Amino acid sequence: DQQVKQNSPSLSVQEGRISILNCDYTNSMFDYFLWYKKYPAEGPTFLISISSIKDKNEDGRFTVFLNKSAKHLSLHIVPSQPGDSAVYFCAASKLGGSQGNLIFGKGTKLSVKP
Amino acid sequence: KAGVTQTPRYLIKTRGQQVTLSCSPISGHRSVSWYQQTPGQGLQFLFEYFSETQRNKGNFPGRFSGRQFSNSRSEMNVSTLELGDSALYLCASSVIQISNEQFFGPGTRLTVL
């Protein structure tokens, strides 16, 4: 049973346009969500996070939106740049509990075309 | 500050052998987690160590084990290797016991023939 789902394995966007990556989760105990970016032959790099007490968090070109009632979050990249081409992983965890691990989705490969 | 380092970066083994992978966390980080990444399954949690104790374990068979040393360095061991163990093994470290922002190493690419 996949608790964190990224239903789009790939996404292609034109440079300068908006990229929207989606993520759904099933476990209502999750209360902290993160996005990681991964280039080939490198480990994932932390991008942005959001706590369940918020519905939006912004950092430069990256914004994460959380809809708790729908158990859905999305990452918006505006404007998209060719260097943003990578695999993006959504991850979830439980703050303050006994779980010290992250539950990851399977990733979405973003291609930004010049 | 140096990042998370993992050795070796690449490894080729044959079925039935065992393998040990090493991870050195960022200085000052006491929590180390291990993940397995495969094309079909994404990143799956193996286990987490804090202060030399395994705090949490994922759904992997007993052939997968790990340990953490007093300097926070960690090793994971896979015994009786199977073809399906071919994957990228990632180590991540974080400052405190329960931290959601983990910093990943580059991974060890294990190929089992």
Contacts between the chains, C-beta under 8 A, distances in Angstrom:
chain1	res1	chain2	res2	distance
A	32	B	100	4.7
A	34	B	100	6.3
A	34	B	101	7.0
A	36	B	104	7.7
A	41	B	106	7.1
A	42	B	106	5.6
A	42	B	107	7.9
A	43	B	4	7.2
A	43	B	90	5.5
A	43	B	92	7.6
A	43	B	104	3.3
A	43	B	105	5.1
A	43	B	106	5.0
A	43	B	107	5.5
A	44	B	43	7.4
A	44	B	90	7.3
A	44	B	104	4.8
A	45	B	104	7.2
A	46	B	101	5.6
A	46	B	102	7.4
A	46	B	103	6.9
A	49	B	100	6.6
A	49	B	101	6.6
A	89	B	42	7.1
A	89	B	43	6.5
A	91	B	43	7.9
A	93	B	100	4.9
A	95	B	98	7.2
A	95	B	100	6.7
A	96	B	98	6.5
A	97	B	98	7.6
A	98	B	55	7.6
A	98	B	56	7.2
A	99	B	56	6.2
A	100	B	31	6.5
A	100	B	33	7.0
A	100	B	48	4.5
A	100	B	50	7.0
A	100	B	55	5.3
A	100	B	56	5.0
A	100	B	97	6.5
A	100	B	98	5.6
A	100	B	99	7.8
A	101	B	33	5.8
A	101	B	45	4.2
A	101	B	48	5.5
A	101	B	56	5.4
A	101	B	58	6.9
A	102	B	33	7.6
A	102	B	43	7.9
A	102	B	45	6.9
A	102	B	100	7.1
A	102	B	102	6.4
A	103	B	45	7.0
A	104	B	35	7.6
A	104	B	42	5.4
A	104	B	43	4.0
A	104	B	44	7.5
A	104	B	45	7.9
A	105	B	42	6.3
A	106	B	40	8.0
A	106	B	41	7.0
A	106	B	42	3.6
A	107	B	42	5.6
A	107	B	43	8.0
